Amino acid sequence: MGHHHDHGHSHNHAHNTNKKALLISFILITGFMVAEVVGGIMTNSLALLSDAGHMLSDAAALGLSLLAFKFGEKAASDSKTYGYKRFEILAAFFNGLTLIIISLVIFYEAYHRFFEPPHVIGSGMMTISVLGLLVNILVAYILAKGDTSGNLNMRSAFLHVIGDMLGSVGAIVAALLIIFFGWNIADPIASVIVSFFVLISGIRVFKDSIQILMEGKPSDIDIEKLRNYLLDQPEVEGIHDLHVWSITSDFPSLTVHLQVKEGIDRDALLDKMEREIEQDFDIAHITIQMERKSFHQHCN
């Protein structure tokens, strides 16, 4: 006897909120990126142009995340029985990888600048950096209203923007040092510090997405506690084939085979366990197969 259980209303609401947040953020970031490229050329600031490059990666990350949500909405089919929800994790994977590559490129650029600090027009750099910071704060606020803790795709987009916000702060500090002290070397120092934070964020998102792609256990679920819960049911004599994994970051799933006693009310046990598993372990997508102990021995 098998049973499957699912809840989708809150998931859909969060999904729509996330999509709207990403769309507004994408428009704001793309718009400012164009302004930053123009400003970088006018002030002859390589720092601003490299920040515009970071903004371009942000726009790409947000666009990719938005595309992932649109793809994820596609209905399940005979060939893709879970639909396209995994596309969100692929987007997070590429976003994480992009963050790592960007930080390494900035490290490389900064290394060369330490030996030959370029001449930067501090005042122009300052103006555009402050505007960039304001845009990034607004975008971070919009994204934070979405599900940045539960949804890996949203979190990777959010971390891109936080990295960019740090970039703007670094550029402001560097601009002040250039204006008041003529320290052009402040430019590469600021970029190294920012790159370090970007690298850490990228590695974290990259690792989390790999864990999901490898169908690893969600980090917030205690598998031992779950196993003990199942075995503590008086009607259950044994369990096997217990699997907990994530379809996407906010869609954990469970399948298990239970060996149960003869003559019990299986429907009542099923309803009770589904309710309690969802409540205590936050897993809504549950498939439980019930069988007699002798049935499992026969199968073996």
N, C-alpha and C positions, 0 to 999 in steps of 0.2 A: 504494500500500500504506500503510495507516494503522495506528497502534498507540496504545494508551492504557494508562497505568500508574498505580497508586494504592496508597497504604499508609494504613491507618486505625487500627491498634491503639493506637499511642502517642497519637494524636489523641483517641481515645475516652477513654483513661485520664485525660488532661489535662482533657478536657471534664467528666468526672464529678467530678474534684477541684475544678475551678472552680465547678461548680454547688453542691457541698456547702459550699464556702467562702462563696459568696454567700448561701446560705440562712441559715447561722448568723449571718453579719454583719447580714443584714436584720432578723432577730429581735432581736439585741442593740441595734442602732441605733434601731429603732422603739420598743422598750421604754424606752430611755433618753430618747428624744425626749418621750414622754408625761411622764416624771419631770421633765424640764427645763421643760416648759410649766407644770406645777404649781408648781415651784420659782420660776419667773420671776414668776408671779402673786403668790405668797406674799411674795417679797422685793421686789416692785415694781421688778424689774430689767428694763429694756428690753433691755439687753445680752444677758441670758439668753434672753429671748423671741426676739430676732433670731437668736441661736445655735440656738435650737430650730427656727427657720425654716430655718436651714442644715441642721440635722439632718433636717428633713422632706425637703429636697431630696436629702440622702444616701439616706434611706429610699426615696424615689422612684427615684433612680438605681440603687440596688441591686435594687429590685423590677423595674425595667425591664430591667436586665442579666439577672436571673434568668429573666424572661419571654422574653428574647431566646434564652437557651440552650434553654429548653423549646421555643420555636418552631423553633429551628435543628435540633432532633431530628426534626422532621416529615420523613417520607420524601419523596424527589423524586417528582414526578408529571409527567404529560405537559405540563402548563402551566408547572410550575416544575421544570425538568430538573436544577437544582442543589439542589433542596429549598429550605429557608428559611434557609440559613446567613447570607445577607446581612442578615437581620433584626438580627443582632448588631451590624453596622456602623451600621445606622439607630439602634440604641439608643445606641451610642457617640457618634454625631452629635448626638443630642438631649441626651445627658449633657454633651458639650462646650459646646453652646449654652446649657444651663442654668447651667453654671459661669460663663460669660461674663456672662449676665444677672444672676445673683446678685451677682457682684463689682461690677457697675455700680450695682445697687440699694444695696449697702452703701456704695459711694463717695458716692452721693447722700445717703443718711441721715447719714453721717459729716460731710458738708459742713455740714448744718444744725446738727448737734450741736456743731460747733466754735464757733458763735456763741452757743448756749444749752446748755452742758453740763448734762445732767439729773442729778438727785440719785439716786445708786445706793447700795443697802445692800451695802457691800463684803464683809462677812463671809459673808452668804448666797450672794452671787455667787461668792466664793472656794470655798466648799464644793462647790457644784454644778459649777463649772468644773473642779475637781480630779477629781471623779467622771467628768465628761465626757471629760477627758483619758485617764483609765484605760480607759474603754470604747473610745475611739478607738484607743488603742495596741493593745488586744486585737483589735479588728476589723482594724486594719492588719496585724497579725501573721498573722491567719487568712487574709486576702486575699493576703498576700505569699507564702504557701505554695502558692497557685495560680499560674497562668501569667500574671503581670503584665507580663512583657517581650514575649512573643510574641502575646498575645491583647489586641487593642485594647479590647474590651468590658470585660475584667477590669481593664485599666490605667485606663480612665476611671472605673470604680467605685472603684479604689484611690486615684486622685488626689482624688476627692470626699472620701474619708475623711481623707487627708493634709491637705487644705484645712481640714477640720473640726478635725483635731488641732492645727493651727496656730492655729485660732480659739480653741480651749481654752487654749493656751499664752498667747495674747494676752489672753484674758479673765482668766487668773490674774495676769499681770503688771499689768494694769489694776486688778484688785481690790486687789492689794498697794499700789499707788500711791494708790488711793482710801482704803484703811484707814489707812495711815501718814501720808499727806500731804494727804488730802482733795482730791486732784487728779482731779476728775470728767472733766476734758478727756482724761485717759489712755484713757478708754473709746473715743472716736472715733479717737484716734491708733492704738490697737491694731487697730481694725477696718479702717483704711485699709491698714496694713501687710499684714494677712492677705489683704485683698481683692486686693492686688497679686499675691500668689503664686497665689491662686485663678484670677485672670484669665490669668496665664501658662499654667497647667495647662490651662485651658479652651480657649485658643487652640490649644495643641499637639494636644489630642485632636480638636478640630474640624478642624484642617488634615489630620491623619492620616486621619480618616474620609472627608473629601472626596476625598483622593487615591485611596482604595480605591473609593469610589462612582464616580469618574471613570475607573476601571480603569487607574490609573497604575501604573508599575513599582514593585514593593516596594523600599524604600530599601536593603535589605541585599543586593540582587542587582546585580552589575556586568554590564550588558547587553553592553558592548563585549568584556569577557572571555568571556562566554558565546558571542557571535558568533564570536570568534577560535577558541574551542574547537571549535565546529562545523565551521568552515572548515579547521581543522588536521587533520581526519580524512582520511587518504589516499583513502578511497573517495568522499568528498564533493567534487563539482565546483562547487557553488554553493548558496546558500540564499535563500529569500524568505519573506515573511509570517511573520516571527519576532515572536511576541507573548508578553509575560510580564506577568501581572497577578495580582491576588488576588481570590478569591471572597469570603473573609473574612480577617481579619488573620493567621491562622496556617494559611492554605490557599492558597499560591502555585501558579499554574498556568502551563504553557508550551505553546504550539502553534508548530510550524514546518514548512515544506516544505523538503525536502532534494533537490537534484538529484544523483543518484548515478551511478557508472559502471555500465556493462552487466556482467552476469554475476557480480556479487558476492553473497555470502551476506547477504541483507538482515536475516534474523532474528538472526544473530550480531552484526551491526553495531548493530541496534536494542537488543538486550540489553545490550551493552557501553556504549552511549551512555546508556541509562536509568540504569544502575548509577552511572556516573561523574557524570552531571548531578545525581542525587539526593545523591551523596556530596559533590561539590564546591560545588554551588550550593544545596543543601537544597530542591530542588523535587521533590516526589513525584508530582504530578499532571501527567503528560507526554503530549502527543499529537504524534507525529511522522508526517508524510506523506512517503513516499519516491516519487520519480518520475525518469524519464529526462530529460536536459537537453532533448532534442527535444520531449518532452511539454509542458514549460513554454512553449517557443517557440510550439508549436501552439496552446496555450490563449491566449497573448497575441494 
